């Protein structure tokens, strides 16, 4: 950083990864002419209208994010996919930076900047992290609102809870604070399932479309079992009846993975547990047949209940 910059200006640049707005620079002691001179000589470069990098060369990702926030004015925060990137909810770097500003704020658009508006930005903003961003719970609920399907929305819920960035309870609290929420009922049910141990879209489809829809008993999710000197987890375990249900969303498996699963199933048989395995197509396209098969096995193992059809077109016998 140039030595001629005021000390307070240098401190701010260190905080903002070398990025500053014209208003900040002037407030910290630089004249309008001094800012223009640095731009004219090339020691500073413009990133957005009125926002500058005080270095030459390509700006890094964090500098780009700071520039977007400063471009959007006081109170602006990174949000949606960009906040998800910062929380490592996704490893995809979007070419568009998402920023949320207070309701009523008018921000001139830019090709690489997408503006959202919120009346609750004060409570949504994380109190400490920089660059400014929405809290992780707010970020996740925001992402469910722009998802193309509920499966995509459920993915974000699982990513946040499975990655231990938040809990289903905290997400439920944020959900209750919002007046208008797309998928409210579905998200509420999904959070209840996640709290029980559901970790993926496939597992949620199983709970909703196979187990609950056909009135099967409730399984333990991610059930921990001891196999000799090691332990394993079953996606669903009907412990009372010694029946496990494993779900596999991958179309193909490496041969060593398949053999590992076979050996584990054999070991579980030694504990008196039968393991049934189903893939994505089974659960999403043949849920009624899967329910019939599981109920038959459960009844042979002592279940006294009766499965029920999920609707008029159900193929459950």
C-alpha positions in Angstrom: 0.0 0.0 0.0 1.3 3.4 -0.8 3.0 5.2 2.1 1.2 8.4 1.3 -2.1 6.9 2.3 -3.4 7.9 5.8 -2.8 5.2 8.5 -6.6 4.8 9.0 -7.0 4.2 5.3 -4.3 1.6 5.3 -6.0 -0.2 8.3 -9.3 -0.3 6.3 -7.6 -1.6 3.2 -6.1 -4.4 5.2 -9.5 -5.3 6.5 -11.1 -5.1 3.0 -8.4 -7.0 1.1 -7.1 -3.8 -0.6 -10.6 -2.7 -1.8 -12.1 0.7 -1.0 -15.0 2.9 -2.1 -14.5 6.5 -3.1 -16.7 7.6 -0.2 -14.6 5.7 2.3 -11.3 7.1 0.9 -12.5 10.7 1.1 -13.9 10.2 4.6 -10.5 8.9 5.7 -8.5 12.0 4.4 -7.9 11.6 0.7 -9.1 14.3 -1.6 -11.2 13.6 -4.6 -8.3 14.7 -6.8 -5.9 12.2 -5.0 -8.3 9.4 -5.8 -8.7 10.4 -9.4 -4.9 10.7 -9.8 -4.3 7.1 -8.5 -6.9 5.8 -11.0 -5.3 7.9 -13.8 -1.8 6.6 -13.1 -2.9 3.0 -12.8 -1.9 2.4 -9.2 -5.6 1.9 -8.4 -8.1 0.2 -10.7 -11.9 0.4 -10.8 -13.8 -2.8 -9.9 -17.3 -1.2 -9.8 -18.6 2.3 -10.1 -17.0 4.2 -7.2 -15.2 1.0 -5.9 -11.5 0.5 -6.4 -8.7 -2.0 -5.9 -5.6 -0.3 -4.6 -3.3 -2.7 -6.4 -2.6 -3.8 -9.9 -3.3 -7.2 -11.3 -6.3 -9.6 -11.1 -8.2 -9.2 -7.9 -8.6 -12.3 -5.7 -12.0 -13.8 -4.9 -12.3 -12.1 -1.5 -11.5 -8.7 -3.1 -14.2 -9.3 -5.7 -16.7 -10.1 -2.9 -15.7 -7.0 -0.9 -16.1 -4.9 -4.1 -19.7 -6.2 -4.6 -20.6 -5.4 -1.0 -19.2 -1.8 -1.2 -20.8 -1.3 -4.6 -24.2 -2.1 -3.0 -24.0 0.5 -0.2 -24.3 0.6 3.6 -25.9 -2.4 5.2 -25.4 -4.7 2.2 -24.4 -8.3 2.9 -23.4 -11.3 0.8 -26.2 -13.8 0.6 -27.7 -16.8 -1.2 -25.2 -18.8 -3.3 -22.3 -16.4 -2.5 -22.8 -16.8 1.3 -23.2 -20.6 0.7 -19.7 -20.5 -0.9 -18.2 -18.7 2.1 -19.8 -21.3 4.5 -18.5 -24.1 2.2 -22.1 -25.3 1.7 -21.0 -25.6 -2.0 -17.7 -25.8 -3.8 -19.0 -24.0 -6.9 -17.9 -20.4 -7.4 -20.7 -18.5 -9.2 -19.8 -15.9 -11.8 -22.6 -13.8 -10.3 -22.2 -12.4 -6.8 -25.4 -12.3 -4.7 -25.9 -9.4 -2.4 -28.9 -8.5 -0.2 -29.6 -4.9 0.6 -32.3 -3.2 2.8 -35.8 -2.9 1.3 -36.1 0.3 -0.6 -32.5 0.6 -1.5 -31.9 1.3 -5.2 -28.7 -0.2 -6.6 -27.8 0.1 -10.3 -27.5 -3.3 -11.7 -24.3 -5.0 -13.1 -23.8 -8.1 -15.1 -21.9 -9.9 -12.3 -24.0 -8.7 -9.4 -27.4 -9.9 -8.4 -29.3 -7.7 -5.9 -31.9 -9.1 -3.4 -33.9 -7.0 -1.0 -34.9 -7.8 2.6 -36.8 -5.9 5.4 -35.1 -8.1 8.0 -31.5 -7.7 7.0 -30.6 -6.4 10.4 -31.3 -9.8 12.1 -30.2 -11.8 9.1 -26.7 -10.4 9.0 -23.9 -12.3 10.8 -22.7 -10.1 13.6 -18.9 -10.7 13.1 -17.8 -12.5 10.0 -16.2 -10.5 7.1 -16.9 -9.8 4.3 -20.4 -9.1 5.6 -22.8 -12.0 5.0 -26.1 -13.5 6.1 -26.1 -16.0 9.0 -25.9 -19.6 7.9 -29.5 -20.3 8.9 -30.7 -17.3 6.9 -28.6 -18.3 4.0 -30.0 -21.8 3.9 -33.6 -20.7 4.0 -32.9 -18.1 1.3 -31.5 -20.9 -0.9 -34.6 -23.0 -0.4 -36.7 -20.1 -1.7 -34.8 -19.8 -5.0 -34.5 -23.6 -5.5 -35.9 -25.0 -8.7 -37.5 -28.0 -6.9 -38.1 -29.2 -3.3 -35.4 -31.8 -3.8 -32.9 -29.0 -4.4 -34.3 -27.2 -1.3 -33.9 -30.3 0.7 -30.3 -30.7 -0.5 -29.5 -27.3 1.1 -31.1 -28.3 4.4 -29.1 -31.5 4.5 -25.8 -29.8 3.5 -26.1 -27.4 6.4 -27.2 -29.9 9.1 -25.0 -32.8 7.8 -22.0 -30.5 7.7 -22.8 -29.4 11.3 -23.0 -25.8 10.4 -26.4 -25.5 12.1 -29.2 -27.6 13.4 -32.7 -28.4 12.3 -34.0 -26.5 15.4 -32.1 -23.3 14.5 -33.4 -23.5 10.9 -37.0 -24.1 12.3 -36.6 -20.9 14.3 -35.6 -18.8 11.3 -38.4 -20.4 9.3 -41.0 -19.3 11.9 -39.8 -15.7 11.8 -40.6 -15.3 8.1 -44.1 -14.4 7.0 -44.0 -15.7 3.4 -42.1 -19.0 2.8 -42.4 -21.2 -0.3 -42.5 -24.9 0.7 -43.2 -24.1 4.3 -45.0 -27.3 5.1 -42.5 -29.4 3.2 -39.5 -27.7 4.9 -41.1 -28.2 8.3 -41.6 -31.9 7.6 -38.1 -32.2 6.2 -36.5 -30.6 9.2 -38.3 -33.1 11.4 -36.9 -35.9 9.3 -33.4 -34.4 9.4 -33.6 -34.1 13.2 -34.4 -37.9 13.2 -31.2 -38.6 11.2 -32.3 -38.3 7.5 -29.2 -37.2 5.6 -30.1 -37.1 1.9 -32.9 -36.6 -0.6 -33.1 -40.4 -1.1 -33.5 -41.0 2.6 -36.3 -38.4 2.7 -38.1 -40.0 -0.2 -37.9 -43.3 1.6 -39.4 -41.8 4.9 -42.2 -39.9 3.1 -43.1 -42.1 0.2 -42.4 -45.6 1.5 -42.5 -45.7 5.3 -45.0 -43.0 6.2 -47.2 -43.2 3.1 -47.8 -46.9 3.7 -48.0 -46.8 7.5 -44.9 -49.0 8.1 -43.3 -48.9 11.5 -40.8 -46.1 12.2 -37.2 -47.1 11.8 -34.2 -45.8 13.7 -32.1 -43.5 11.3 -28.4 -43.9 11.0 -28.5 -46.7 13.6 -25.1 -47.5 15.0 -24.1 -51.2 15.3 -21.0 -52.9 16.7 -19.4 -55.5 14.4 -16.5 -57.1 16.3 -13.9 -54.4 16.9 -15.5 -51.9 14.6 -18.9 -50.2 14.2 -21.2 -49.4 11.2 -24.3 -47.4 10.5 -27.5 -48.5 8.9 -29.6 -45.9 7.1 -32.8 -47.4 8.6 -33.1 -50.1 11.2 -36.3 -51.7 12.4 -34.4 -52.9 15.5 -37.3 -54.8 17.1 -37.7 -57.0 14.1 -34.0 -57.3 13.0 -34.5 -55.7 9.6 -32.2 -53.0 8.1 -32.9 -51.0 5.0 -30.0 -49.5 3.1 -30.4 -46.8 0.4 -27.9 -46.2 -2.4 -28.2 -43.1 -4.6 -25.3 -44.0 -6.8 -26.0 -45.7 -10.2 -22.7 -47.6 -10.2 -20.3 -48.9 -7.5 -16.7 -49.8 -7.6 -16.3 -53.6 -7.2 -14.5 -53.2 -3.9 -17.4 -51.1 -2.5 -19.9 -53.8 -3.5 -17.9 -56.5 -1.8 -17.5 -54.4 1.3 -21.3 -54.1 1.4 -21.7 -57.8 0.9 -19.3 -58.6 3.7 -21.1 -56.1 6.0 -24.5 -57.6 5.2 -23.1 -61.1 6.0 -21.7 -59.9 9.3 -25.1 -58.3 10.2 -26.8 -61.6 9.4 -24.7 -63.1 12.2 -26.4 -60.6 14.5 -29.8 -61.7 13.3 -30.3 -58.6 11.0 -31.6 -59.0 7.5 -30.5 -56.1 5.2 -32.6 -55.0 2.3 -31.0 -52.6 -0.3 -32.7 -50.2 -2.7 -31.6 -47.6 -5.2 -32.9 -44.2 -6.3 -35.2 -45.7 -9.0 -36.7 -48.2 -6.5 -37.6 -45.4 -4.0 -38.8 -42.8 -6.4 -40.5 -44.9 -9.1 -41.5 -48.1 -7.3 -42.2 -46.9 -3.7 -45.4 -49.0 -3.4 -43.6 -52.3 -4.4 -40.8 -51.5 -2.0 -43.3 -50.9 0.8 -45.0 -54.3 0.0 -41.6 -56.1 0.1 -40.5 -54.5 3.3 -43.8 -55.1 5.0 -43.7 -58.8 4.0 -40.3 -59.2 5.6 -41.3 -57.3 8.7 -44.3 -59.5 9.2 -42.2 -62.7 8.9 -40.1 -61.1 11.7 -42.9 -60.5 14.1 -44.6 -57.2 13.0 -48.3 -57.4 13.7 -49.3 -54.3 11.9 -50.9 -53.9 8.4 -49.5 -51.7 5.7 -52.0 -49.3 4.0 -52.3 -48.1 0.4 -50.9 -44.7 -0.1 -53.7 -43.7 -2.4 -56.2 -44.9 -5.1 -53.5 -46.0 -7.5 -51.3 -47.7 -4.9 -50.1 -51.2 -6.0 -49.7 -52.4 -2.4 -51.6 -55.7 -2.2 
